[in-house]
Amino acid sequence: MSKESISEKTLISTYLSETEKVIRTELPPDEREDILAKLRQRWSFLHVRSHFDEFLKSYKLKSLAASEILEIKGFIAEIFPNEQVTLEPDEKCQILAVSVQTPEGKLDGQFTIEPPEEKAPKPAFLPFLVCRVGDPGLAWVFGRVETLSEPEARIALNSVAQEFWQTKKCSGSR
């Protein structure tokens, strides 16, 4: 539970106890208990509402597939076992609208589909044999990106080889 929700809960509890004190001192005894019961019921509903909204924000819906919708319906049925739950998928807007009818009032909200994380495609490498002039009898197997043609791969390899040998000359002269 975050600090903000703990402080909010403390604030609501304080407000409710102060409201009870005012009602007990200002209203006639026959009206007090009825108003206090209604007030407690409303605070309870608002508390449930905050948890419902938090659940809507935190749940990561991957798709509008039937299995996903049934899983959410199961979660909501555990939370609100005796309430009427309505789930309406909207393919166009990529949302799942949720409505729960409770005795205290109606809870409405929606789940949005989390787009899948885009992963950079890994380049496929093709092996190719390289024999260097300076290494007689030694053959190297290198990989080249599948999108490069063989001449492009050789140009890239020569460029890398030149850079490599330049660094060796620099480090050897120290």
Backbone as a printed PyTorch tensor [residue, N CA C, xyz], in Angstrom:
tensor([[[  0.8530,  -1.1710,   0.0000],
         [  0.0000,   0.0000,   0.0000],
         [  0.8980,   1.2320,   0.0000]],

        [[  0.6170,   2.1890,  -0.8560],
         [  1.4560,   3.3750,  -0.9730],
         [  1.1850,   4.3460,   0.1730]],

        [[  2.1430,   5.2540,   0.3750],
         [  1.9920,   6.2700,   1.4180],
         [  0.7610,   7.1160,   1.1700]],

        [[  0.5250,   7.4020,  -0.1300],
         [ -0.6160,   8.2490,  -0.4780],
         [ -1.9250,   7.5930,  -0.0680]],

        [[ -2.0860,   6.2880,  -0.3250],
         [ -3.3360,   5.6240,   0.0180],
         [ -3.4830,   5.4720,   1.5300]],

        [[ -2.3570,   5.2890,   2.2530],
         [ -2.4210,   5.2100,   3.7130],
         [ -2.8510,   6.5540,   4.2840]],

        [[ -2.2660,   7.6300,   3.7780],
         [ -2.6210,   8.9560,   4.2650],
         [ -4.0620,   9.2910,   3.9080]],

        [[ -4.4960,   8.8800,   2.7110],
         [ -5.8810,   9.1220,   2.2920],
         [ -6.8410,   8.3550,   3.1860]],

        [[ -6.4810,   7.1110,   3.5260],
         [ -7.3280,   6.2970,   4.3940],
         [ -7.4180,   6.9270,   5.7890]],

        [[ -6.3130,   7.4320,   6.2970],
         [ -6.2950,   8.0950,   7.6030],
         [ -7.1580,   9.3520,   7.5640]],

        [[ -7.0450,  10.1030,   6.4850],
         [ -7.8350,  11.3240,   6.3280],
         [ -9.3310,  11.0020,   6.2990]],

        [[ -9.7010,   9.9740,   5.5680],
         [-11.1170,   9.5820,   5.4820],
         [-11.6180,   9.1170,   6.8520]],

        [[-10.8230,   8.3250,   7.5590],
         [-11.2230,   7.8550,   8.8950],
         [-11.4150,   9.0320,   9.8490]],

        [[-10.4920,   9.9810,   9.8020],
         [-10.5860,  11.1710,  10.6470],
         [-11.8440,  11.9680,  10.2990]],

        [[-12.0660,  12.1540,   9.0020],
         [-13.2370,  12.9050,   8.5540],
         [-14.5270,  12.2150,   9.0060]],

        [[-14.5700,  10.8930,   8.8780],
         [-15.7620,  10.1460,   9.2780],
         [-16.0080,  10.2660,  10.7810]],

        [[-14.9540,  10.1590,  11.5940],
         [-15.1480,  10.2570,  13.0510],
         [-15.5840,  11.6730,  13.4500]],

        [[-15.0230,  12.6900,  12.7920],
         [-15.4350,  14.0630,  13.0840],
         [-16.8870,  14.3070,  12.6520]],

        [[-17.2650,  13.7310,  11.5190],
         [-18.6510,  13.8620,  11.0440],
         [-19.6020,  13.2040,  12.0330]],

        [[-19.2160,  12.0340,  12.5520],
         [-20.0470,  11.3410,  13.5460],
         [-20.2390,  12.2110,  14.7940]],

        [[-19.1800,  12.8680,  15.2400],
         [-19.2790,  13.7410,  16.4200],
         [-20.2740,  14.8710,  16.1750]],

        [[-20.1940,  15.4910,  15.0010],
         [-21.0990,  16.6010,  14.6840],
         [-22.5380,  16.1010,  14.6160]],

        [[-22.7390,  14.9760,  13.9640],
         [-24.1020,  14.4350,  13.8280],
         [-24.6690,  14.0850,  15.2030]],

        [[-23.8310,  13.4810,  16.0620],
         [-24.3050,  13.0900,  17.3990],
         [-24.6780,  14.3140,  18.2590]],

        [[-23.9860,  15.4170,  18.0530],
         [-24.2820,  16.5990,  18.8720],
         [-25.3650,  17.4820,  18.2630]],

        [[-25.4970,  17.5150,  16.9580],
         [-26.3980,  18.4630,  16.3100],
         [-27.7680,  17.8950,  15.9450]],

        [[-27.8830,  16.6050,  15.7440],
         [-29.1570,  16.0320,  15.2930],
         [-29.9080,  15.3730,  16.4410]],

        [[-31.2250,  15.3310,  16.3030],
         [-32.0250,  14.6310,  17.3220],
         [-31.7100,  13.1310,  17.3040]],

        [[-31.8460,  12.4540,  18.4340],
         [-31.4750,  11.0350,  18.5460],
         [-32.1770,  10.1200,  17.5400]],

        [[-33.3910,  10.3940,  17.1820],
         [-34.1140,   9.5060,  16.2560],
         [-33.5550,   9.5840,  14.8240]],

        [[-32.8900,  10.6530,  14.4420],
         [-32.3310,  10.8040,  13.0980],
         [-30.8530,  10.3850,  13.0200]],

        [[-30.1700,  10.3920,  14.1420],
         [-28.7230,  10.1530,  14.1550],
         [-28.3170,   8.8190,  13.5410]],

        [[-28.8390,   7.7420,  14.0870],
         [-28.3850,   6.4060,  13.6750],
         [-28.6650,   6.1310,  12.2010]],

        [[-29.8030,   6.6140,  11.7080],
         [-30.1440,   6.4050,  10.2990],
         [-29.1330,   7.1220,   9.3920]],

        [[-28.8220,   8.3760,   9.7350],
         [-27.8670,   9.1510,   8.9360],
         [-26.4650,   8.5540,   9.0520]],

        [[-26.0610,   8.1520,  10.2630],
         [-24.7430,   7.5450,  10.4420],
         [-24.6220,   6.2320,   9.6590]],

        [[-25.6740,   5.4310,   9.6390],
         [-25.6500,   4.1690,   8.8870],
         [-25.4980,   4.4480,   7.3890]],

        [[-26.2330,   5.4460,   6.8930],
         [-26.1240,   5.8070,   5.4740],
         [-24.7300,   6.3350,   5.1440]],

        [[-24.1910,   7.1260,   6.0600],
         [-22.8560,   7.6830,   5.8590],
         [-21.7990,   6.5730,   5.8350]],

        [[-21.8880,   5.6300,   6.7790],
         [-20.9430,   4.5000,   6.7950],
         [-21.0580,   3.6680,   5.5210]],

        [[-22.2830,   3.4610,   5.0620],
         [-22.5050,   2.6940,   3.8330],
         [-21.8740,   3.4090,   2.6330]],

        [[-22.0300,   4.7160,   2.5860],
         [-21.4540,   5.4900,   1.4800],
         [-19.9310,   5.4680,   1.5180]],

        [[-19.3400,   5.6210,   2.7300],
         [-17.8890,   5.5570,   2.8500],
         [-17.3820,   4.1770,   2.4440]],

        [[-18.1200,   3.1520,   2.8120],
         [-17.7460,   1.7920,   2.4370],
         [-17.7560,   1.6340,   0.9260]],

        [[-18.7780,   2.1810,   0.2750],
         [-18.8670,   2.1150,  -1.1850],
         [-17.6960,   2.8640,  -1.8330]],

        [[-17.3660,   4.0400,  -1.3020],
         [-16.2450,   4.7970,  -1.8600],
         [-14.9150,   4.0630,  -1.6730]],

        [[-14.7770,   3.3520,  -0.5670],
         [-13.5820,   2.5520,  -0.3270],
         [-13.4940,   1.4080,  -1.3530]],

        [[-14.6110,   0.7350,  -1.5780],
         [-14.6580,  -0.3350,  -2.5820],
         [-14.3690,   0.2510,  -3.9620]],

        [[-14.9180,   1.4020,  -4.2410],
         [-14.7010,   2.0690,  -5.5270],
         [-13.2100,   2.3440,  -5.7570]],

        [[-12.5080,   2.8080,  -4.7300],
         [-11.0860,   3.1020,  -4.8970],
         [-10.2950,   1.8320,  -5.1940]],

        [[-10.6340,   0.7160,  -4.5390],
         [ -9.9680,  -0.5540,  -4.8340],
         [-10.3070,  -1.0520,  -6.2360]],

        [[-11.5390,  -0.8630,  -6.6460],
         [-11.9710,  -1.2550,  -7.9840],
         [-11.1780,  -0.4740,  -9.0400]],

        [[-11.0650,   0.8340,  -8.8550],
         [-10.3100,   1.6700,  -9.7980],
         [ -8.8330,   1.2850,  -9.8250]],

        [[ -8.2830,   0.9700,  -8.6570],
         [ -6.8850,   0.5500,  -8.5800],
         [ -6.6720,  -0.7600,  -9.3380]],

        [[ -7.6190,  -1.6850,  -9.2090],
         [ -7.5420,  -2.9600,  -9.9340],
         [ -7.5870,  -2.7210, -11.4410]],

        [[ -8.4570,  -1.8150, -11.8820],
         [ -8.5570,  -1.5170, -13.3120],
         [ -7.2410,  -0.9620, -13.8540]],

        [[ -6.5800,  -0.1180, -13.0630],
         [ -5.3160,   0.4770, -13.5040],
         [ -4.1790,  -0.5360, -13.5150]],

        [[ -4.1510,  -1.4080, -12.5190],
         [ -3.0000,  -2.2910, -12.3520],
         [ -3.0510,  -3.5520, -13.2100]],

        [[ -4.2310,  -3.9980, -13.6080],
         [ -4.3240,  -5.2430, -14.3770],
         [ -3.9020,  -4.9980, -15.8220]],

        [[ -3.0330,  -5.8340, -16.3150],
         [ -2.5260,  -5.7080, -17.6900],
         [ -3.2800,  -6.6760, -18.5920]],

        [[ -4.2010,  -6.1380, -19.3570],
         [ -4.9830,  -6.9380, -20.2990],
         [ -4.1930,  -7.0760, -21.5920]],

        [[ -3.9500,  -8.3250, -22.0050],
         [ -3.1240,  -8.5630, -23.1900],
         [ -3.9330,  -8.5460, -24.4780]],

        [[ -5.1770,  -9.0020, -24.4090],
         [ -6.0130,  -9.0490, -25.6100],
         [ -7.4770,  -9.1540, -25.2000]],

        [[ -8.3450,  -9.1470, -26.1890],
         [ -9.7740,  -9.3260, -25.9350],
         [-10.2010, -10.7630, -26.2240]],

        [[ -9.2780, -11.6900, -26.1050],
         [ -9.5800, -13.1010, -26.3290],
         [-10.5370, -13.5860, -25.2370]],

        [[-11.3210, -14.5920, -25.5660],
         [-12.3130, -15.1190, -24.6290],
         [-11.6570, -15.5960, -23.3300]],

        [[-10.4830, -16.1970, -23.4110],
         [ -9.8150, -16.6920, -22.2030],
         [ -9.4380, -15.5340, -21.2710]],

        [[ -8.9840, -14.4270, -21.8510],
         [ -8.6400, -13.2430, -21.0470],
         [ -9.8890, -12.6790, -20.3600]],

        [[-10.9720, -12.5860, -21.1100],
         [-12.2180, -12.0370, -20.5680],
         [-12.7500, -12.9330, -19.4530]],

        [[-12.6760, -14.2480, -19.6360],
         [-13.1320, -15.1760, -18.5930],
         [-12.2610, -15.0740, -17.3370]],

        [[-10.9740, -14.8540, -17.5180],
         [-10.0770, -14.7010, -16.3720],
         [-10.4560, -13.4600, -15.5670]],

        [[-10.7160, -12.3590, -16.2530],
         [-11.1220, -11.1230, -15.5640],
         [-12.4640, -11.3200, -14.8780]],

        [[-13.3940, -11.9920, -15.5680],
         [-14.7070, -12.2300, -14.9720],
         [-14.5570, -13.0490, -13.6870]],

        [[-13.6250, -14.0100, -13.6890],
         [-13.3540, -14.8080, -12.4830],
         [-12.8220, -13.9570, -11.3440]],

        [[-11.8800, -13.0500, -11.6580],
         [-11.3440, -12.1600, -10.6250],
         [-12.4430, -11.2960, -10.0260]],

        [[-13.2580, -10.7220, -10.8830],
         [-14.3110,  -9.8180, -10.3990],
         [-15.3730, -10.5990,  -9.6270]],

        [[-15.6510, -11.8320, -10.0530],
         [-16.6280, -12.6670,  -9.3380],
         [-16.1300, -13.0120,  -7.9330]],

        [[-14.8030, -13.1460,  -7.7630],
         [-14.2540, -13.3870,  -6.4270],
         [-14.4210, -12.1550,  -5.5350]],

        [[-14.2370, -10.9830,  -6.1120],
         [-14.3350,  -9.7460,  -5.3470],
         [-15.7890,  -9.4110,  -5.0380]],

        [[-16.6650,  -9.5770,  -6.0360],
         [-18.0950,  -9.2650,  -5.8990],
         [-18.9090, -10.5300,  -6.1770]],

        [[-18.9330, -11.4870,  -5.2380],
         [-19.5640, -12.7770,  -5.5210],
         [-21.0770, -12.7260,  -5.7520]],

        [[-21.7630, -11.7720,  -5.1400],
         [-23.2240, -11.7430,  -5.2490],
         [-23.7350, -10.6250,  -6.1500]],

        [[-22.8550, -10.0140,  -6.9240],
         [-23.2470,  -8.8590,  -7.7180],
         [-23.3440,  -9.2290,  -9.2020]],

        [[-24.0930,  -8.4070,  -9.9140],
         [-24.2410,  -8.5880, -11.3540],
         [-23.0650,  -7.9070, -12.0550]],

        [[-22.2840,  -8.7040, -12.7940],
         [-21.1090,  -8.2010, -13.4890],
         [-21.3520,  -8.2590, -14.9880]],

        [[-21.0770,  -7.1500, -15.6690],
         [-21.2200,  -7.0900, -17.1210],
         [-19.8870,  -6.6940, -17.7340]],

        [[-19.4390,  -7.4750, -18.7020],
         [-18.2040,  -7.1830, -19.4270],
         [-18.5480,  -7.0180, -20.9000]],

        [[-18.1420,  -5.9020, -21.4880],
         [-18.4290,  -5.6360, -22.9030],
         [-17.1380,  -5.2780, -23.6290]],

        [[-16.6450,  -6.2100, -24.4680],
         [-15.4340,  -5.8890, -25.2350],
         [-15.7540,  -4.9570, -26.4010]],

        [[-14.8470,  -4.0370, -26.6800],
         [-14.9780,  -3.1310, -27.8140],
         [-13.7280,  -3.2940, -28.6710]],

        [[-13.8630,  -4.0670, -29.7450],
         [-12.7200,  -4.3670, -30.6150],
         [-12.1530,  -3.1020, -31.2570]],

        [[-13.0360,  -2.1830, -31.6250],
         [-12.6030,  -0.9760, -32.3250],
         [-11.7070,  -0.1090, -31.4470]],

        [[-12.1150,   0.1350, -30.2210],
         [-11.3510,   0.9840, -29.3000],
         [-10.3390,   0.1970, -28.4760]],

        [[-10.3510,  -1.1300, -28.5930],
         [ -9.4400,  -2.0020, -27.8540],
         [ -9.5550,  -1.8030, -26.3420]],

        [[-10.8170,  -1.8540, -25.8520],
         [-11.0680,  -1.7580, -24.4150],
         [-12.0640,  -2.8290, -24.0050]],

        [[-12.0980,  -3.1100, -22.7190],
         [-13.0820,  -4.0090, -22.1410],
         [-13.8110,  -3.2200, -21.0660]],

        [[-15.0650,  -2.8760, -21.3370],
         [-15.8690,  -2.1090, -20.3760],
         [-16.3920,  -3.0480, -19.2940]],

        [[-16.3410,  -2.5980, -18.0490],
         [-16.7580,  -3.3930, -16.9000],
         [-17.8180,  -2.6210, -16.1370]],

        [[-18.8710,  -3.3220, -15.7710],
         [-19.9210,  -2.7200, -14.9640],
         [-20.3150,  -3.7170, -13.8780]],

        [[-20.3250,  -3.2480, -12.6260],
         [-20.7150,  -4.0970, -11.4950],
         [-21.8250,  -3.3720, -10.7540]],

        [[-22.9780,  -4.0270, -10.6500],
         [-24.1130,  -3.4460,  -9.9440],
         [-24.0860,  -3.9350,  -8.5040]],

        [[-23.8520,  -3.0160,  -7.5650],
         [-23.8420,  -3.3480,  -6.1410],
         [-25.0500,  -2.6970,  -5.4800]],

        [[-25.4150,  -3.1230,  -4.2900],
         [-26.5460,  -2.4840,  -3.6010],
         [-26.3050,  -1.0000,  -3.3240]],

        [[-25.0390,  -0.6320,  -3.1360],
         [-24.7160,   0.7660,  -2.8430],
         [-24.6770,   1.6370,  -4.0900]],

        [[-24.4780,   1.0300,  -5.2400],
         [-24.3790,   1.7930,  -6.4770],
         [-23.6640,   1.0010,  -7.5560]],

        [[-23.5430,   1.6170,  -8.7030],
         [-22.9410,   0.9540,  -9.8570],
         [-21.4760,   1.3550,  -9.9800]],

        [[-20.6240,   0.3560, -10.2390],
         [-19.2090,   0.5920, -10.4800],
         [-18.9490,   0.3980, -11.9650]],

        [[-18.4540,   1.4200, -12.6170],
         [-18.1370,   1.3400, -14.0420],
         [-16.6610,   1.6380, -14.2380]],

        [[-16.1020,   0.9970, -15.2300],
         [-14.7090,   1.2470, -15.5670],
         [-14.3530,   0.5080, -16.8330]],

        [[-13.0870,   0.5640, -17.1850],
         [-12.6580,  -0.1480, -18.3860],
         [-11.2050,  -0.5560, -18.2830]],

        [[-10.9280,  -1.6830, -18.8900],
         [ -9.5630,  -2.1710, -19.0330],
         [ -9.1020,  -1.7820, -20.4240]],

        [[ -7.8950,  -1.2890, -20.5180],
         [ -7.3300,  -1.0200, -21.8360],
         [ -6.3010,  -2.0950, -22.1400]],

        [[ -6.1970,  -2.4290, -23.3920],
         [ -5.2570,  -3.4620, -23.7970],
         [ -3.8530,  -2.8620, -23.8230]],

        [[ -2.9460,  -3.5330, -23.1480],
         [ -1.5460,  -3.1160, -23.1480],
         [ -0.9150,  -3.5930, -24.4450]],

        [[ -0.3600,  -2.6890, -25.2310],
         [  0.2830,  -3.1470, -26.4560],
         [  1.4970,  -3.9950, -26.1160]],

        [[  1.7410,  -5.0480, -26.9000],
         [  2.9030,  -5.8780, -26.5990],
         [  4.1840,  -5.0690, -26.7680]],

        [[  5.1520,  -5.3800, -25.9300],
         [  6.4160,  -4.6640, -26.0020],
         [  7.1020,  -4.9920, -27.3150]],

        [[  7.5200,  -3.9420, -27.9920],
         [  8.2030,  -4.1130, -29.2720],
         [  9.6450,  -4.5230, -29.0010]],

        [[ 10.0180,  -5.6510, -29.5080],
         [ 11.3880,  -6.1060, -29.3800],
         [ 12.0610,  -5.9720, -30.7330]],

        [[ 13.2580,  -5.4570, -30.6910],
         [ 14.0040,  -5.3180, -31.9390],
         [ 14.3090,  -6.7090, -32.4740]],

        [[ 14.0090,  -6.9290, -33.7420],
         [ 14.2640,  -8.2700, -34.2810],
         [ 15.7660,  -8.5360, -34.3310]],

        [[ 16.1150,  -9.7350, -33.9270],
         [ 17.5190, -10.1040, -33.9670],
         [ 17.8890, -10.4330, -35.4070]],

        [[ 19.0030,  -9.8830, -35.8740],
         [ 19.3990, -10.1950, -37.2430],
         [ 19.8790, -11.6430, -37.3330]],

        [[ 19.4870, -12.2950, -38.4110],
         [ 19.9430, -13.6570, -38.6430],
         [ 21.3270, -13.5930, -39.2850]],

        [[ 22.1950, -14.4640, -38.8310],
         [ 23.5460, -14.4750, -39.3680],
         [ 23.7680, -15.7140, -40.2270]],

        [[ 24.4560, -15.5130, -41.3300],
         [ 24.8370, -16.6110, -42.2080],
         [ 26.3470, -16.8030, -42.0900]],

        [[ 26.8010, -18.0300, -41.9320],
         [ 28.2430, -18.2400, -41.8200],
         [ 28.9120, -18.1280, -43.1960]],

        [[ 30.1390, -17.5650, -43.2040],
         [ 30.9270, -17.5940, -44.4340],
         [ 32.3990, -17.7130, -44.0720]],

        [[ 33.1230, -18.3860, -44.9380],
         [ 34.5270, -18.7010, -44.7070],
         [ 35.4040, -17.5600, -45.2080]],

        [[ 36.4110, -17.1840, -44.3960],
         [ 37.3280, -16.1130, -44.7750],
         [ 38.7480, -16.6250, -44.5860]],

        [[ 39.5660, -16.4420, -45.6120],
         [ 40.9910, -16.7610, -45.5200],
         [ 41.7510, -15.4530, -45.6890]],

        [[ 42.5710, -15.1120, -44.7010],
         [ 43.3370, -13.8680, -44.7510],
         [ 44.6940, -14.1330, -45.4000]],

        [[ 45.1680, -13.1380, -46.1530],
         [ 46.4480, -13.2470, -46.8350],
         [ 47.5820, -13.4280, -45.8220]],

        [[ 47.5100, -12.7440, -44.7110],
         [ 48.5630, -12.8070, -43.7020],
         [ 48.5270, -14.0630, -42.8490]],

        [[ 47.4880, -14.8850, -42.9910],
         [ 47.3600, -16.1050, -42.1870],
         [ 47.2940, -17.3290, -43.1110]],

        [[ 48.4240, -17.7800, -43.6410],
         [ 48.3750, -18.9220, -44.5640],
         [ 47.9260, -20.1880, -43.8280]],

        [[ 47.0510, -20.9100, -44.4580],
         [ 46.5690, -22.1620, -43.9090],
         [ 45.5420, -22.0090, -42.7950]],

        [[ 45.1650, -20.7820, -42.4790],
         [ 44.1940, -20.5490, -41.4170],
         [ 42.9090, -20.0050, -42.0360]],

        [[ 41.8200, -20.6420, -41.7260],
         [ 40.5260, -20.2030, -42.2510],
         [ 39.6400, -19.7980, -41.0790]],

        [[ 38.9340, -18.6800, -41.2500],
         [ 38.0290, -18.1620, -40.2290],
         [ 36.5990, -18.3180, -40.7210]],

        [[ 35.7190, -18.6530, -39.8110],
         [ 34.2960, -18.6920, -40.1410],
         [ 33.6610, -17.4910, -39.4460]],

        [[ 33.1190, -16.6100, -40.2470],
         [ 32.4550, -15.4220, -39.7290],
         [ 30.9670, -15.5190, -40.0150]],

        [[ 30.2270, -14.7060, -39.3160],
         [ 28.7990, -14.6110, -39.5870],
         [ 28.5160, -13.2490, -40.1880]],

        [[ 27.6580, -13.2330, -41.1530],
         [ 27.2540, -11.9600, -41.7280],
         [ 25.7450, -11.8380, -41.5870]],

        [[ 25.2940, -10.6230, -41.4540],
         [ 23.8650, -10.3770, -41.3220],
         [ 23.1870, -10.8600, -42.5950]],

        [[ 22.0870, -11.5210, -42.4210],
         [ 21.3640, -12.1320, -43.5360],
         [ 20.9910, -11.1180, -44.6150]],

        [[ 20.8230,  -9.8710, -44.2070],
         [ 20.3900,  -8.8480, -45.1610],
         [ 21.5330,  -8.3350, -46.0330]],

        [[ 22.7810,  -8.6150, -45.6500],
         [ 23.9200,  -8.1630, -46.4510],
         [ 24.2410,  -9.1840, -47.5420]],

        [[ 24.5760,  -8.6570, -48.6970],
         [ 25.0470,  -9.5670, -49.7490],
         [ 26.4860,  -9.9400, -49.4210]],

        [[ 27.0190, -10.9330, -50.1180],
         [ 28.3860, -11.3570, -49.8370],
         [ 29.4000, -10.2390, -50.0930]],

        [[ 29.3050,  -9.4890, -51.2050],
         [ 30.2540,  -8.3810, -51.3840],
         [ 30.1280,  -7.3090, -50.2900]],

        [[ 28.8990,  -6.9970, -49.8550],
         [ 28.7080,  -6.0110, -48.7890],
         [ 29.3280,  -6.5100, -47.4860]],

        [[ 29.1960,  -7.8000, -47.2240],
         [ 29.7680,  -8.3770, -46.0160],
         [ 31.2910,  -8.3140, -46.0610]],

        [[ 31.8810,  -8.5610, -47.2210],
         [ 33.3450,  -8.5030, -47.3500],
         [ 33.8460,  -7.0570, -47.1280]],

        [[ 33.1240,  -6.0850, -47.6620],
         [ 33.4990,  -4.6800, -47.4590],
         [ 33.4470,  -4.3380, -45.9680]],

        [[ 32.3730,  -4.7540, -45.3000],
         [ 32.2280,  -4.4940, -43.8630],
         [ 33.3380,  -5.1820, -43.0860]],

        [[ 33.6690,  -6.4150, -43.4630],
         [ 34.7290,  -7.1590, -42.7910],
         [ 36.0770,  -6.4720, -42.9700]],

        [[ 36.3740,  -6.0270, -44.1880],
         [ 37.6410,  -5.3290, -44.4320],
         [ 37.7250,  -4.0460, -43.6150]],

        [[ 36.6220,  -3.3310, -43.5050],
         [ 36.5910,  -2.1000, -42.7150],
         [ 36.8830,  -2.4010, -41.2500]],

        [[ 36.2540,  -3.4520, -40.7180],
         [ 36.4730,  -3.8420, -39.3270],
         [ 37.9050,  -4.3170, -39.1390]],

        [[ 38.4270,  -5.0610, -40.1230],
         [ 39.8030,  -5.5640, -40.0250],
         [ 40.7940,  -4.4090, -39.9920]],

        [[ 40.5850,  -3.3900, -40.8240],
         [ 41.4790,  -2.2350, -40.8380],
         [ 41.4760,  -1.5330, -39.4840]],

        [[ 40.2840,  -1.3340, -38.9340],
         [ 40.1830,  -0.6950, -37.6220],
         [ 40.8950,  -1.5250, -36.5560]],

        [[ 40.7170,  -2.8480, -36.6340],
         [ 41.3440,  -3.7340, -35.6610],
         [ 42.8650,  -3.6160, -35.7220]],

        [[ 43.4400,  -3.6760, -36.9330],
         [ 44.8900,  -3.6480, -37.0680],
         [ 45.4490,  -2.2720, -36.7090]],

        [[ 44.6570,  -1.2210, -36.9190],
         [ 45.1220,   0.1170, -36.5230],
         [ 45.2440,   0.2090, -35.0020]],

        [[ 44.3130,  -0.3780, -34.3030],
         [ 44.3930,  -0.3560, -32.8290],
         [ 45.5690,  -1.1770, -32.3430]],

        [[ 45.9060,  -2.2530, -33.0440],
         [ 47.0470,  -3.0780, -32.6380],
         [ 48.3610,  -2.3290, -32.8400]],

        [[ 48.4500,  -1.5370, -33.9250],
         [ 49.6750,  -0.7490, -34.1770],
         [ 49.8580,   0.2920, -33.0900]],

        [[ 48.7470,   0.9060, -32.6670],
         [ 48.8150,   1.9550, -31.6460],
         [ 49.2360,   1.3580, -30.3090]],

        [[ 48.6530,   0.2220, -29.9440],
         [ 48.9580,  -0.3510, -28.6490],
         [ 50.3480,  -0.9730, -28.6220]],

        [[ 50.8400,  -1.4170, -29.7860],
         [ 52.1660,  -2.0340, -29.8360],
         [ 53.2760,  -1.0080, -29.7860]],

        [[ 53.0000,   0.2420, -30.1190],
         [ 54.0580,   1.2620, -30.1610],
         [ 54.3490,   1.8800, -28.8080]],

        [[ 53.6190,   1.5540, -27.7930],
         [ 53.8020,   2.1310, -26.4530],
         [ 55.0090,   1.6100, -25.8030]]])
